[in-house]
Amino acid sequence: MEEVEGLLNRLNTLLTAHRYLTAKNNEELFLNKLQGLVTNIKWSPEDAADLFDVLLKRFESTTTDRSLLLSWMLNMLHCIEIHYITPSWKCQGKTLIELVRDRTLTDEDLEKCLANDPDKQLDEILEEIRHKKLNQIGETVLDDVRHIVSSVSKDLNSHSKGSQQSGLKKDLLTLCQAAEEAHFRPRLTQMVSWCIMALSKTGQLIQVGTGEGKSCIVAMFAAFRAMRGEKVDIMSSSSVLAQRDFKEWQNFYKVLNISVSCNTNKQDKDSKKCYECQVVYGTVEKFAGDWLRHHFHRMDIFGQRKFQCAIVDEVDSLMLDKGHHVVYLSSDMPALQHLNPLLAFIWSTVNKYTEIGTKTTVGQTYPFPHVVLENIKVKDVDEFSILQMAEDTGLLAKGSVNDLKRNPSLLTEKTASVTTDQLAKFFETVERRFPSCQFALHCKNNVGAIEELNNGPQKETAGRQRVPLLLLNGGFCQYMYSDENSVQEAVQAEIEQALHFTPCKLSQDKVSCYMPGFLSELVKFKLNVWIKNALHARNMRMDHEYVLERHGVVPVDYSCTGVVENNMQWTDGLHQFLEMKHGSKLSDMTAITNYMSNVGLFQKYGTQIFGISGTLGQQSETETLQKIYEGIKTCRIPSFKRRKLFEVEGVIVSDEKEWIKKICNVVTAKSNPTPYRAQRAVLVICETIKRAKVVHHELGDKVPNKTLYINNNMDNTAIFAKKLEAGEVLIATNLAGRGTDLQVSDEVKTAGGLFVVQTFLPKNARVESQAFGRTARQGSPGSAQLIICPSHLSKSLELVALIGKHLSVLENIFNDMLVHQHLFVVQLRLYQKSHSNEVSKDLAIKVLTKTSDLGIKTLKDARNDSVEQTLASYLDCGIPTIKKKEELFSQYLDTLNEVYKSSTKPAESDLSALNEFWGMWLLTKFNEDKSLMDLKNKLNEDLETARKKLSNRQSPSSNLHYYTAFGTELREKGKLAESIEMYTKAIQEDPCWAAIAFYNRAFASLTQQHKHQQPTCINLAREDLLNALESVELYCEQIELTCRYSTQDRNPHSDLITRLEGHMMTRRNVLVYFKANIHEAIKKLDRARDIGGNVKVEESLVFFLAPLMDVLPLACLSTESLTTIRSRDPLKLLQLTTHPFFDILYELRCLQSLGLTHVYTLDTLFSLSGYFSKVLRKAFN
């Protein structure tokens, strides 16, 4: 009891002290500032206490008015804080404590000393490099750097032309003089960086702090390599940065007579000219895409350009975070439109499954007879047998079964009054009647919680588990699932029941999902993956993982760069499921037939990869880079001035509400003035667009001068057109992190610089450093703080955060710190009122001996451990998989080269079929567990078989559309008999989807007997057209199924037509026009047959299939289209081409690629001989 009473007394004392200290007063501010020296600038408690002591004595020597103490102290500590003054810092050979003791130095002069930081000297820079961890620079290299830079610097200062210089000294002097003429004289750190790269015989990665002039180093090194006759590729993380750096340094290259260009926003013709230049700026995606256009599409874009030297800006992001990213050129595979109904059916099915608890999911609702019948699986027992049992047990009223036999639709009415308790008793009867069938019955109680009804001891049935059921009033049940795997299995079973592969007999149930047989292997291989992605799409959040733009669903790289990635799509159906979720235009799935990963592109440069970044990361990350890229070394370059970043101790809050409150408090505190400083500017970086919007809304009127920066598709020029002024707040995503140069006014710098609030734990230390790197640039002051909400973290990190927070709370309970703080503040107040002549230094040491919050450190350690595990997995699994795929693609390119060599110009249908076969092979045959040798042998064998089939005019993948397309090519060459043969093969392959083959064969036959068709020919053509109609009808049914299943969740009372529905209507309308054309042709054939005449075939391009009214709206876009095309703005072009007015052209183009290049009309020709022949035939018959 005494221990408990003692603990309660301690808690009461601590709470009293806490209440006393949390009052908004200068003592609290002063104490926080003093403790900040220890926790944030790493002063020892003893040194900080000494500083407090000398400051107190200095104050006493300047005034007798003790009431001014705290305001004077706060001002001094603020200056020390914003200029990040450490105990070892020196000015004029004196430490801070020595300067404070110097009575000859006025307070104003002291503040000037604190603010004054000269550029570092060469020896100081090299010494820092020598002692920095993870640097791989030998003494010999450092000696060479000192010799070169000191010599060139001397020439620059004396304005000497350096005629006596040679080698690297001469090169560096020439480059520095050109930079000075075009922009400015490079700093010592920039010259040192250049030297380290120039002296390296193999790749070199350099860490240069944010705001330290990376673009200058890149330009100087690129020019150096170009002067040696090499081609240099400079790769940036975004097209905006690439264009910015190209334009900024264009004059520099001009001074040196070096040709330079930028590969972004270029047409193919312009791209070829671009790559003729010595230096090319651009993005990794553009370099990789142009390589694929050159080698896969056989466009001559690269010319003779070789991979000689790569300079990678933001190298850690492109090589690590995005190393696995793959660039591919889209390939038209309209045959994959057949998958849309299946994807829609999957989406509809998974949406019938809902979570009703943390670990429980229920499926769709079924009437109880359906569930019983499905589980008893006894012969001679049908649905009416179950209903009779229900009537016999009193669950249904007498006579119900007879009524239901006459009208089964009355079931819902008959079971309307059935309660869950009655239903439970009936299921118990079923269990007694059919012992092999056991159920775990549940229902919802009055508060919505799930309760088990039959939780007593159950009889064990060999080989059978109890089937979990949720019983509902009205005689309905839902299956229950305890894990994701069981949900996936249930969804898959339901889908497989409705899925049919053609050719097969077609039912009239309007719910069956039909797939062409040539897609069966793909569907069986990928069905489970698609189901998983559909479930994943349900949980994905808009303004988090993706945004909705005018052109549809667009992914967001929220964890690294915050960039809205307009040209990226998720694979394996995930993108299509999100489009269905939001009613966006439904894109077709694609099979990737060509690709280039970032890793694969960089490795083409061998040992000549050079990179610069503000953050190379920790040891595990640099080691990973060195294992992937041969011969690469790393070096961290010091800043040209001492960095003044003051990191305020991070905070882990309890929940989201507290998180928002804490952010708002910090932002308002920093953006408002205090007695010792003016207003500061604040940058708030949020993990997602949605959270940035929440913070912006919650700040409301508290911060009138605030701006959102959350989407690179918006016009953000106003944000960067001016400096951030005092009191301004910028609320952003990671967009404001890497590569963003935010300028602040002099007033903000004086007040302490930009304050960065990082509102989440970044995925790695590099992303965190990039965010904090927005402030304290180029020797200016700045501060940053982490504010973390555990619920925003992954489950494992959330647990770590909560444990750390609770440990800190417990530690504070058993710590005397608050008591000491209380006593210290009391002494301060007594001193100010002249009731005391001293403040105890020993007490100050106790107050300053504050243990830092372990929560943040523990959380970061756990995050870093997770990063190491991810990198290890990337090396063990990711990189080998990427290399295997790239080797296989290289092998396929060799096959393509053979195809081109063996023929002057291969048929388009053959190339399309071979590409499609390769894409399908990769989807269905690639297995990352198999050895590369086995995969290459298998691919070689299968490609040989595919080429033999093509040479024999067979489809390698049994795709009927290949035969149709090839038949059309033959027809256009005038080879009608051969084209008819190909159309016949398509029909034999799968008549269900052979609408175009039937149609084309009919008109090819009629054309073959030009104006002199025999009655047999007309009858066969008519039969083909009727079959074409039947096939087109199946296409229409599947479009309706796609639309119905993909929009089942929309509000039934809404009259708005979604983009998806509009697109599907256009697709169906095109088929309606096709049917109308067929009907008209049949009428003409009937007339010709009736009068014994012939028909004249007239053809027109397929684009004339649509009525003029449907094409006219495109004219409205003509002016805008021309302006957009001329602008070459990728986003505007994307938005233009996805406009609804273009849907009709897109659908007609799809028909064209399936083999319907032309549509036909018939004119009936009267033939006197034909008429008499018909009369004679009738007479003899």
Disulfide bonds with the S-S distance in Angstrom:
none
